[in-house]
């Protein structure tokens, strides 16, 4: 047990050292430039792959799926953060959790594990501690990866891709086991309730992502099934391991394109879905973040005005 505990401590220290090293301005600029170029190349390939099909696309379906699906996933991300906070001994309200999750998503555009850094900083301000917050974040993140592989694997087994499904389920179970071990300190007083809540949230995230991709592809005119698009969510889980690359720009799209043939989709279909999904996610993130900044600024001005009136009185 002591050996395992020291291993976790060493892992957290490594993550922190890696984060600090990746925070160098020169590396930030270089990684962001490479990411943008990669994403631009993927976009051009996706547009060319659509060909004349793009003229017949039902764009209202694509827009609706991208907008609503992105907001739903962002809300589920905020619920995920609440569980990380609880596991770290802190409590966050729904609105505050949404705000922190949005900031974390925006921070992912830096070549560091931006979302993790923002979440851990918020937990630390509440007294949860950096190491505790980092360990709980790793545990919940592990459940996301593990649950994604399990759900996607089961979906492949159901449609007859037994070898692929069995492999993904095995990987998912192994990663989920590691995640459960990381969360053991937080679950000592509540049994497996914490684990059940986290797995339920991650499963909802996976289903929401799969349905969003399915509707986007349907809108673009491709004949796909939900099981196929759920399989594509594995790319998102794999991208989380590339925390130094800005939001996985280009990496996630390439992984989706690579996974597509495994689940019975063409590379062009997967690439088109990945690019369109990315565009909507970034657009919605920018819009909602801007609205929240305006609301926060107005709230701060109101508080300053009330404070000034009280001083004058």
N, C-alpha and C positions, 0 to 999 in steps of 0.2 A: 504493500500500500504506500509506504514511504517512497519507494522507487517511482510508482505511478504519479504520486503527488509532485515529486521533484521534476518529473517529466513534463507535467502540465505547467509548472512554474517556469521551466526552461522554455517551453513553447510560447507562453505569453511574453516572456522577455524577448524572445526572438522576433515576435510580431511587432513589439514596440521598437526594437532596434531597426527592423526593416522599414517600419513606418517613418522613423526619423531619417533614415538614409534616403528614402524615396521622396522626402519632402524638400530635397535640394532644388532650388529654382531652376537650375539648368536641366535637371532630369524632368521636372514638371513640364517645362516648355517642350523638351524633346519628345516626351511620351504623348503629350497632347497633340503635337504636330503629326506624329506617326498615326495616332488614333483617328484624327480628322481625315488624313489622306486615305487611310484604310477604309473608313466609312464612306468617303466620297467614291472610291473605286467600287465598293460593294453596291452603292446606289446606282451607279451607271450600269453595272452588270445586271442588276435587278430590273431596271427600266428596259434595257434591251431584251431581257428574257421575257418580259411581258408581251412585247411585240404588239400586234393588233388587238390582243385580248384586253389591253388597257383601255381601248376605246369603248368596249362593251361592259366595262366594270360598273357595278352598282355602287357608286361612291358614297351614297348616303348610308349604305350598310357599313362600309369601311369606316366612315367618319363616326357613326354611332358606336360601333364596336371599339374603335380606338379611344374615343372620349370617355364613354361610360366604363369600359373595361379598365382603362388606366386609373380612373378615379377609385374604382372598387379595389384594385390592387394596392393603391396607395393607402387607402383606409385600412386594409388588412395588414399592411406594413406597420401602421401605427399601433394596431392591436398587438402585433408581434413585439414592438418596442415596450409596450406596457408590461408584457410578461417578462421581458428582460429586466425591467425596472423592479418588478415584484421579486424576481429571483435574487436581485441584488439588495433587497431590503428597502427599496424606495417605492413610492407610489406617484403616478402621473395621471392627470385627468385626460379625457379623450381629446379635447381641443389642443392641449399642450403636447400630447403624444403625436397628433397629426402635424403640428408645427415642427417638432423636432425631427420627425421622419422626413418631412419635406426638405428641411435643411440638410439632413444626412444624404438624401438622394441627390441634391444639388452638389454636395461636397464630393460625391463619387466621381465628378468630372475631373477631380484632381488625381494624379497618379499615386494615390495612397488609399488605404481602406477608409475612405472619407466617412461613410455612413457609420462604421464602427467607432471611429474617432469622435464623431459628434455625439453619438449615443453614450459612450463611456464618459465623455466630458460632462454631459447632463446628469448622469448618475452620480458622478463624483461630486458635483455641486450640491447634490442632495444628501451627501454623506455616505453613499454606497461604496465608495472606494474605487480606485482605478483597476486594481487587480481583480477585485470581485466582479466589477462590471465587464472587464475584458473576458474573464472566464465564462460568465453567463452569456455574453454575446457569442463567444465561440460555440457554446453548447447549443444555443437556439439556432445559430447559423448551421451547425452540423445537422440539426433536425430538419432544417429546410432542404439541405442537400440530400440527406437520407430519405426523407419522405418523398421528395421529387422522384428519386430513382425507383422507390417502391411503387408509387402510384403509376408512374409511366411504365414500369415493368409489368405490373398487373394488366394494364391496358393492352400491352403487346401480347401477353399470353392469351388474353380473351379473344383476340383477333387471329390467333394462330402463329404468331412469331415467338414460339416457345423458347428458343435458345436465347434470343435477345432479351426477352422478358425475364427469364430466369437469371441471366447475368446481371441485369439492372437491379432486380430484387435483392440479389446477394450483396451487391455493392451497397445498396440502400440500407439493408439490415446492419451491415458492418459499421457504416458511418453513423447510423442512428444509435447503435450500441455505444459508440464512443461519445456521442452527444449526451446520452443518458448518464454516463459516468461523470461527465463534466458538470451536469446539473445536480448531481447527488447532494452537495452541500445545501442547496436551496430547497430540495424536496424532502429533507429529513423530517420536517414538521407537518407536511401536508400529503405525505404518501406520493401517489402517482397522479394526483390531480393536476399539478403543474405540467407534467409531461403530456397528459391528455389534452390540456388546453393548447399547448404549443403545437402538438401534432395536428389538432383540429384546425388551427389557424393556418399552418403550413399547407395542409391538404386543401383548404379553401383557396389559398393563393394559387396552388397548382391548377385546380379546376378552373378558377377564374382566368388564369393565363391561357389554358388550353382552349376555353370557349372563346376568348378574345381572338386568338390566332385563327380559330376555326371560322369565326364570322368574317374576319379580314380576308381570308382565302376564299370564302364563299362569295364575298362582295367583289373580289377580283376576278371571279369567274372560274375558279378551280373546283374540281370535284374531290372533296376530302371528307374524312370522317373525324369525329371528335377524338377517337383513340389515336389517330395519327398526329393530331396537333398537340395532344397531351404528351406524346412522345417528344415533341420538339421542345418542351419545357426543360428537358434535361440540359439543353444548351445554357439556360439561365443558371442552373445549379453549378455547371462546370465553370461558368464565367466568374462566379463568386470567388473562385480560387485565384483569379488573376486580379487581385485587389490593387496592384500597382498600376494597372492600365486604366486610363480614364473611362469609367462607366462601362468598360468592356467594349468600347466603340470599335467596330470592325471585327473584334474577336467573337462576340456573341453571334453576329450575322454569319460569320464564316462557320462557326460551330453548327448553327441551324442548317446551313446549306449542306454541311458534311453529314449531319444526322438524317436529313430528309430521305435519302435513298434507303436507309435502314428501316424506316417506317412506311415505305411504299410511296413516297412523294418524290417529285422531280426536284433537282437542285434549284432550278429557276423558281419553282413555287415556294420552296422554303426560304430562299434568299429574298424574294419579293415580300413575303410575309414579315420576315425579320426587319427589313428596311422600313416598311410602312409602320410596323409596330413601334420601332425606335423613334421615327419622326413624331408620331402622336404622343408617345410618352414624354419626349423632350418638350414638345409644344405645350402639353397640359401641365407639365412640371413648371415651366417658365410662367405660364399664365396664373396658376394657383399661387405660386410663390410671390409673384408681383402683387396679387390681390391681398395676400396676407401681410406683405410688407406695408402696403398702403393702410390697411386696417390697424396694424401695430403702430404706425407713425401717428395716425389720428388718435389712437388711444393714448399714446405718450403725450401728445399735445393737450388732450383733455385733462390728463393727470397734472401736467405742468400748470395749466390754467387754474385748476381747482386748488393746487398748492399755493399758487400766487394769490388767489382770492383769500385763502385762509390766512396767509401772512399779512395781507393788507387789513383784514378784519381785526 
